[in-house]
Amino acid sequence: MPMALHYAARSHVGLVRDSNQDSGYAGPHLLVVADGMGGHAGGDVASSTAIGALAPLDDDSHGSRALQHLEDAIGTANVHLQEIAQEQPELAGMGTTVTALLRTGNKLAVAHIGDSRAYLLRQGQLIRMTHDHTFVQSLVDEGRITAEDAEHHPHRSMVTRVLTGHEGDEPDVSWRELHHGDRYLICSDGVSGFVAQDTITEIMADQPGPDEAADRLVDLALRAGGQDNITAIVADVVRLSDEEGPSTQPQVVGAAAARQLDRAVPDTPAARAAALTRTATGAPELAAMPSEDTAASGRGAVTRLVLSSVLALVVLAGLGYAGWLWTQQQWFVAAKGDKVTVYRGIDQQVGPLSLSTVDQVTDVSLADLPDFYRNRITQGVPAAGRDKAQEVVADMRNQAQACIRAKAAGQTCGDGSAAPTTTPTTTAAPTPAGAGTATVTVVVPPTPTAPAKAPAAATTGAPR
């Protein structure tokens, strides 16, 4: 009996970021998550561009060519990123992960680049389908650390491969066999970096449908701190019957949804692509004028509104004070002038009031950093405590020193190619009063092919 996908897509900006740079697409034949990076606007554009290039694949015409069509579409997205960066230099350095599943009959074509992930739940067992393109994963592959160590490594979000518009940005590809009862999850590291794999397994196995599973994963990622954008797509493999099957209406979430003109995605591949690439223009619709009866009933509600507003103000005042106390327990690393700087608080402003203060202006100059790292520091990198912020500074210092060495040797480092050497660097780490001096060994990647992403969890200080 033919099979179909019953799916749900969810995306949330998180609790710290001021914009959602994740994008997701879920349709009857195509599931995609793209996690953008490269500054406030660059990440939005990069992930939306990837979704726009892949959306036209959402039909049943591919057959045995599905894998090649998936590769070609990702290559098209990469070319579009290059063209956009050339037309808008301020977006240079942007990039995006892409994890995509394209169904054709009872098979699944899989393409993946970056550190977003795809999982398969089959007969109660959760299988990770993708291999992270990160520095820490390379350490696991080389046997230098264990998979358990990788889950808590401070640099686990430092990606080595993403789509950046450069030649050589190619995905891993593979085929999978669909089985009735399978449940798939595609997610950004805002989920996998915050929700433990055992918990993901439990949610995937216990929740009755894709909607409930996706909602639960986003909720738990928020409860864990929500330091990153959060995107999850859950899809069940079901058998088609004479009864009403699952919805075939595509779902678009995150940055791609914000760039989409229509409230509902059209149900043809060409229309879906157009809706994801055009910008909204034209005058807004005129609001309907209230009738006389409606206005009269509205006046009768004024008293209730005033009383409820007073109560709300009291509650908000208490919540506001509690929120301010919370901000003073947060840390991030950003730019002050031309220097990498450690801040206490959050990178937000309420009217004239700044919610952060400078803790330390370091000796690391932005001018010495590769372009991508400079963009991330300019955007701000959250850290779970002062010590974690110092780890970010140490990493930036290593990148700056490597860039200086590369320039001295006549090489360029603007694209992140000038990475530190593989020699571990031992630095003194801050310790509590009365304690001995601790040292931290920072192992730096040996020329990553793509720049690093911001931290995927509240416990990491690595740049993104």
N, C-alpha and C positions, 0 to 999 in steps of 0.2 A: 504494500500500500504506500502511495506517495507520502513524503514527509514535508512538514512546514515548520517555521519558527514562530513561537509565541514569545514576544520580547517586551522589554521595558527599559527606557533610558532615563537616567537621572543625572543632574549636575548641580553643584553648589559652589559658590565662590569661596566658601570657607569662612573662618572667623577672623582672619588677619589680612588677607589680600583685599585690595580695593577694586579688583577687576577679575573676571574669570577668563583665564587664558586656555582652559580646556575646551574642547569641542567633541561632540559625540553625535553619531548617526546610527539609527536602528531601523531597518526595513525588512521586508519579507525575504530578501536574499543577501543583504549586506549589513554587517555590524562593524563600526569603526569608532575608535577612540584616538584623539590626537591631543597631546599635551604640549602647548606652545610655550616658547621662552624667547627672551630677547628684549626685555623692557616692557614698559606699560602698554604700548600699542603693538609692538612687534609680535608678542606671543599670540595675541588675539588674531592678528592677520595671518600668521603662519598656520595655526591650527585650522582656521576657517578656510584657508586656501586648500589645505589637504582634504578637508571634507568636501569642498566644492569640486575638486578633481575626481574624487572617488564616487560621489553620489550617483552619477550616471550609470554606474555598473549595476545598480539595484534592479536587475531583471533576470529572466531565466534563459537568456540566449547564449550563454558562454560555453557550456559543455566542457569538453576537455581543454579548452583554451582559457579557462577561468584563471588559472594561476598566472599565465602570461598577461592576461588583461589586467590583473591586479598589479603586477609589476609595472606595466606600462603606465597605468594611472598614477602610481606613486612617482614614477619618473616624470610625468607631466606636472605633478604638483611641485616637484623639485625645481623644474625649469621655471614655473611660475614664481616661485620664491626668489630665484635669481633675477628675474625680470622686475619684480616689485622692488627689490633692493636697489637695482640700478636706477629705477625711476624715482625712488624715494630713499636717498642715502641715509636718512635718519633711522631707517629700519634695517640697515646693514647689521649683520650679526644675529638676526632672528633665526629661529629654527623650531622644529616640532617633532615629537615622536609620532609614530603611526603604528597602530596595531589593528589589523583588519581581517575579517572573516567573510568570505564570499561563498555562498551556498550554490551548488549546481547539482541538481538531482539529490542523491544520497551521499554526496561528497562535499568537503569543505576545503577551499583554498585559503591558506593562511599566509599573511605577510606581516613582518614585524621589524621595526627599527626603533631603538631607544629603550626606555625603562618602563613604559606602560606594559601591562601584562594581560595575558589571556589564560584562563583556567578552564578546565573541564571537570565536571562532577559526573562520574559514571559509577553506578552501583555503590554509592556512598563514599567513594574514594576521590579526593581532589587531586588533579594532575595539573601541574604548571606546564602550559604548552609553549611558552616563549622563554627566551634566554636574554636576561638583562644585558644591554650594551653599556656597562658601567665599569669604572675602575675597580670597584670592590668585587664585582663578579669576576673580573680577570684574576684577582688575587685568589678567589675560590678555585677557579679553573686551574691555576698553577699550583694549588695545594698549599699556599702560604697562609691561608686562614680557612676556618670551617664555615659551612653555610650558616651555622648558628651565630658565629662571630659576625658574619656579614649583616645579619638582621639588626645589629646594634652598632655597626661601624660608623664613625662620625662622617665619613665621606661616601656613604653608600649611594648618594644621589648624584655623584659626579659622573655624568654620562660621557661616553666615548664615541657614540654614533647616533646622529639624528639627521633629519632632513634640514639642510642649511642652504640649498641652492648650489652647492658645489658638486663637481663630478666625483663619483665614488660613493655618494650617499645612497647606498642600495640596501634594500631590506633583506632579511632572511625569509625564505619562502618554503612551504611544505604543503603536503596534502594530508587530510584527515578523513576518516570514515564516520558518517553520521549514524548514530544508533538511537532508536526510539527510547525516550526517557533520559537522554543526555541533557545536562544543563550547563550552559556556557556563561562565563563571566569575562568581560573585558573591562579593565579599569585603569585609571591613571594612578600614579604613585601617591596621590592624595588618599587613596583607599589602601593600597598594598603596603604603604609605609606607615600607616596608622593602625590598621586592623590586623591582628595576628592571624597567621595562616590557619591555625586551629579554629579560630573564631569564624573565619571566612568559610571553612568547611562546614561548621555547624549551621551557619545561616543558610548556605546554599542547600544543605540537606533538609533543613527543618521548615523553611518558609514555603507556604503552599503554592505560590506563583511568582513569576518574575517581578511583578510590581512590588510585592511585599519584600522580596529579597533585596531588590535595589534600594528601596526606601530604608531598610534596616542597615545596609552597609553604609549608606550616606550618614545616617543618624549616628552610628558608632564612630565613624571617622570624625564627626563634629564633636562628639563627647570626648574623643581622645585629644582634642586641642584644635583641630581644624586649621592647622598652620599652612595648608596648601589648598589649592582648588581640588574639588572632589568630583569625580565622574565615574559612574558605573553603569554598564549595560549588562542585563541578565536576559538570557534567551533559553527557552525550553524547546527541545525537538519533539514535535507531536505528529501523530498520523492524521492525514486528511481523511475526512469521511463525508457522507452525504449531508451530515448536520453542519450547522454554521461553524466555520473554522475560525482561527485567530484573526485578529485585525491585520489588514495589509497596509494601513496608513503609516507611513514613515514617521519617526520621531527624531527631531533635531534638538540638541541641547547645548548649553554653554555658549561660547563666543560665536559659533556658527549660527545659533538661533538668534542671537542679537543682531546679526548682519542679514538675517533673512527678512524679506519684505512681507510675505504673507503670514497670517496667523497659522494657517494649516499648510503643510508641505504638499504641493501638487503630486498626483499619483502617476506621473510619467517621468522617466529618467531625464529627458531634456528639460522639462519644467522644473524638476528638482534642482538640476544644476544651475538653471537660470535664477531661481529663487535664492540660491546660496551665494551667488556672485554679484547680483545687482544691488544697488543701494536704493533706499527708499526716497522717493521724491514726491513733490506735489503738495497741495494745501491740505491741512487737516480737515476732517469732516466737521460740519457745524453741529454744535450740541443742540439738542432739542430744548425749547423754552418750556419751563414748568407751567402747568395750567393753574387757574385761580384756585381750584379745589386743592391741588397739591401744595400750593403756597400756604393756604390756610392750615392744612394739617401739619406743615412744617413748623409754623409758629407755635403750635401746641406742644412741640417737642423741645422747645428752647430751654425750658426750665430743667428738664431731665438732662439735657446736654451739659448745662452749666454745672449741675451737681456732680455729674460723672467726670467732668473735666477737672474739677477741684480735687476729687479723689485721685484721679490719674496723676496730677501734678505731685501730690504727696508721695505716691508710690515711685514716680520717676526720680524724685529727689533722692530717695533712699537708694534706688538702683544706681543712680549716677555716682554717688559717693562710693558705693561698693565697686563700681566699674573703674573709678579712678584709682582705688587701692590696687586693683588687679593690674592696671597698666604699669604701676611702679615695680611690679615683679617681672616685667618682660624686658628683653634685651634685643638689640639688633645692631648690625654693622652697616654703615652707609657712608656717604661722602660728606665731607665738610671742606669746602674749598677744593684743593687738589689732594687732600689726604684721606686715606681710609680711617674711619672714625667709629669708635664704639659708643653706642647710645643706650641709655636706660629709659624704658618706657616703650611706647609704640609710635610708629611713624604716622601720626595723625594730628590734626589740629581742629579744635572746636572753637570757632570764632577766633578771638585773639589768643586763646590759650593753647600752647603746645603741650602735647602729652608725652614729650620726651626731653631728656637733658643729656648733654655731652658728658660721657664718662672718661674717654681717652681719645686724644688725637694722636694717631700712630705716625711712624716715620715712613709708611708705605705711600708712595705717590701714585695717584690714578694714572698719570702719564706713563708710568712704567709697566702697567698691566696690559695684557692682551685685550683686544676689543671686547670680547664676550664677558670677561671677568669685570672689566670696567663698567659695562652695562649693568651687570648684576649688582655691583656695589652701588651704582647710582640709583638703582631701583630700591635697594635695601634688602638685607639678608637677615631674617629673624633667627634668634638663637635662644636656647633654653638655659639661660643663666650666663653670668659673666665669664666663667671658664670656657663655655662653648663659644662665646663671642671671641675669646682669645684664640681659639682653634681656627676660627674663620680668618682672623688676622694673620695667623701663622701661615695658613694656606695661601693667602693673598701675597704675603711676603715671598714665599717660595716662587709663586708665579711671576712676580715682579723681577726677582733675581734671575730667573730663567730667561725672561724676556730681555733683560739687560745684556745677558751673556749672548743671546741670539743676535741681537743688534750689533754687538761688538764683533761678532763673527760674520757680519754681513748678511744675516738671515732676517726674515720677517717674522713677526709674532702676532700680527693683528688678528689672525683667524684662530688663535689658540694653539698654533702648531709648536710654539716654543714652550714646551712643558719642562718642568724640572727634571733633573736626572733621577735615576732609580735609587740613588744613595739615600738611605734614611737620614733624616735630620732630627737631631735630639735637641729639644729646647726646654728651658725651665718653665714649668707651669705654675700658676698661682696656687698657693696652698693656704689653709686657714692658719691664723696666728697660733704659734706654739707648735705647729707641725713641722716635719722635715721638708726639705725641698724635693718636690716630685719632678720627674721628667716625663715628657711625652714624646714618643717616637712617631714622627709623621712620615708615612711612606707616600711618596708623590709619584703620580703616573708617568711612565716613560714615553711621552708624546701621544696623548689622546688625539684621536682624529676629529673630535668635535668638542666644543666647550662644555662647561659644567652647568648643571641645573641647580636651582635653589633647593634648600633642604626639604625632604619629603616628610619629615617628622619633627616634632618639637624637640627631640633629643639630639638633633644634628645641627652642626654649624657650618656644613659645607655649602659653598655657593651654588646657586641654581642658575 
